[in-house]
Amino acid sequence: MEVWKAAVLGVVQGLTEFLPVSSSGHIILFEKLLRAPSGGLFFGVMLHAGTLIAVLFAYFSRIKEILLRDRKMIFYLAAATLPAALVGFFFGDAIDELFFGGRYLPVFFALTAVLLFAAEKRSKKPHLLRPVGIKTSLIAGAAQALAVIPGLSRSGTTLSACIFAGTEREEAADFSFLMSIPIIAGAIFAELLKAFSGNAFAVQISWLSLAVGTLTAAICGFFSIKLVQKCVKKGSLYGFCVYLLILALFVPLLTKLGVL
């Protein structure tokens, strides 16, 4: 894989991991658009590592606070991670086979848009706000488990779920981002296991391309976190809804034209 293609995929992974638009769906699309050969499991590991670095850096102070003084949040994050971990462990291969190639991407892009729109409307209506607790954690965890489907945004579904559960917008965004830490770490671990067990750990991409992909994923991941925080605090999620609906309409057209 050429270095510039690795850089583009790193940018895509970094931005869409945290923007509520589905990283897995966008990676599928851009690999097709770029006619990019697979970089192997190790390339996927490194892209995920880049986004993990981004969220750890962005939330370093909060993570330190959780470890030192807010231990209950560790329990809430564990509860939120469990549903997705179980789905991935027991049904991961079946989900990959069913949704291989992104055949249902337009449907789930559109569904993400609907969820974001409903969450935005909900957040604007007067309602009782609740801090993150076990109920919110389980609801967000169930949403995260559904988001293993390509096209259904992990950050979008978990953010929406927290808002529906009555969590204040900024706190919902923070919890969604914190939830990404164990799930991304788990994805890295799972990919490494597959690579070793399948004897597929041989690097299928140059070390320079790996480094560039990882670095761009980390940098863009950090800025995408800041962008979502700004949209949640002072803006709205409607722009992401419009983008996803346009994408849902154009993907079938581009597929028919042979672009994808």
N, C-alpha and C positions, 0 to 999 in steps of 0.2 A: 504494500500500500504506500502510495506517495505521501510525503510529509504533509503536503497541503491538504490532502483528503483527511489525514489523521487530525489535523488542526481543525478542520471544519466539523468533523464528528465530535471532537472535544468541546467545541463551542456549543454545538447542538445539545450534547449531553449536559453540559454545565448549566446552560440556560433553562432547558426544559425539565431538568430534575426538580427544580423548585418553582418555576412558573407553572401555574395550574393548567398545563396544556398537554401533558403526557410525554415523558421522555422516551419511553419504549416505542410509542407510536411514531415520534419524530425520527428516532434513530432508524427505524425500518424504512421510513420514507426517504431519508437522506442517503442511506446505503444504496437504495434503488436509483435515486437521482444521480448520484456520483458514480454509479456502477462500481462501487468500492468493493474489492474482494474482502472476505472476512479476515480480520486481524487475529482470529483465534480467541480462545477463552481468556488468554492472558491480557489481550487488548481490552476486553470487557471489564476485567478486574481492575485494570489501571484507570479506565474512565470512571468507574465507580469510586476508586480510591481518590481521584481528583475531587469529586463532589463531596466525599466524606471530609476531606481536608477543608473544603470551603465552609461547610456547616459547623465544623469544630472550631474554625477560626472565628466565624461570625458570632458564635454563641459561647465563646470561651469563658467569659465572665459568668454567664448564667449556668453553664455546666459546673464550674467551680463552686458556685453557690449551692447548687443541687447536691453535690457530693459532700459539702461541708455542713450545710445547715437545713437543706430541704429534702431530707431522705424520702419523704412520702412521695415525692415526684418520681423517684426511681421506681416505686411500686406502680404508679399510674402509667409510666412509660412501658414497664414490663407487661402490664395488663393490655395496653394498646398494641403491643407488638405480637402477642401470642396468637391472635386469630390469623394474621397474615403468615406467621411462621408455620402454623399447622396446615393452612391451605397450600402453601408452597411445598411443604414436605410431602403431603399426601397426594396432592393433585397437580403439582407443578408440571410434570411431564405431560399429563393429559391436557392441561391448559395450553402449553406450548404447541402441542400437536393440533389442537382444535383451532387455535388462532394463528397458526404458522403463516408467515407471509403477509400478515396484516389485512386479511380479506374483509374483516369487519371494522376496520379503522374508522370509516365515516360514521358508522352507527355510534361508536363509543366516543368519538370526538363530539358529536352532537349531544350525547347524553351528558358529558362533562359540562358542556355549555349550559344545558338546562339546570343542572345542579348548582352551578355558579350563579346563574340568574336567580334561582329560587333562594339561595343563601343570601344574596345581596338584598333582595326584597325583604327577607326575614329580618336581617340586621337593621333595617331602617324603621321597622315597626316597633312601637313601645312594647317591651316584654321584660319579664324578670330575668336578670342576669345571674348566672351561677358560675362560681369559680370551677376550674377543672377538678373533677373528682372521679371516683371509680365509674360512675354512670357515663360520664363524658368519655372516659378512657375506653370503655368497652364499645361505645357507639362509634368512636373514631377508629378503633381497632377493626371493627366489622367493615367499615368503609375502606380501610386500608387493605383488608383482605380481598375485597372486590376489585381493587385497583391493580391487581396483578394482571388483569386483562389489558393488552396493549390498546391504547387510545383512551382509556379511562384514567385520568390523571390522579396520581397518588396524592400530590399536594392539594389538588382541587377537591377531591372527594373528602379528604380528612378535614380540610379547612371548612368545607360546607357542613360536614357532620358535626363539628364542634359548634358552629353557629346555630344549627338546628337544635342542638342540645342546650342552647341558652348561654353559651360562653361569649364573652365580649370579644369583638373582632380581633383586636391586637393580641389578646391572650390566646385566641384560637389559632392565629397564625404562628405564634411562638411555639405552641404545643405541637402543631403540625410539623414544624421544622425540627423540633427536638425528637419527634417520633421517627424522623427519617434516619437518625443516627444509628439505632440498632438495626433497622431494616436494611440500610445500605451496607452496614458491616456484615449482616447476615448474607446479603447477596454476594459480597466479596468472598466470604467463607464458602458458600455453596459453589460458586464458580471455580474456586481453587480445588475443592474436592472433586468436582467433575473433571477438571483438567488432569489431576494426578491419577484418579481412578481409571480414566479413559486413555491414559498415556498420550494426552494431547497437550502437554504443557510446553512442547517445543514452540519456541517463539516463531510466529509466522509473519512477523512484521519487524522492521528495523528498530533498533533501540532509540534512534533519533525520533522516529515517528511515535513510538510509545511515550517518550518524554514530552514531546510537543502536545500530544493528545491529552496526557495527564495534566500538564500545566494549563492548557486552555480550559479544560473542564473545571479545574480548581478556581481559576480567575473568574470565569464567566459564572460559575456557581455562586461565588461570593456576591457578585453584582446582581444576580437574579434574586437572591435572598433580600438584598436591600431594596430592589424594585418592588417586590411583593409587599414588603413591610410598608413602603411608602404608599402603595395603592390601597392597602388595608387601612392605613391611618388617615390619609387625607384624600384619597381618591375613591375609585370603585372598581369592581370586578367586571363591569359590563364590557370593557374593551376586550378582555379575554374571551367572553361569550361570543362576541361578533367574529373575532379571529377564528375560533373553533368552528363556528357555523359555516363560515366561508371555506375553511379547510375541508369540512365534511362534504361540501358541495363540489369542490374542485378535485378532490382525490379520485372519485369515480371517472370524472372527465379525463384527467391526466392518464389514468390507467387505460381507458378506452383508446386514447390517442397513442398509447405505447410509450409515453414519457416515463411512467413508473413500471 
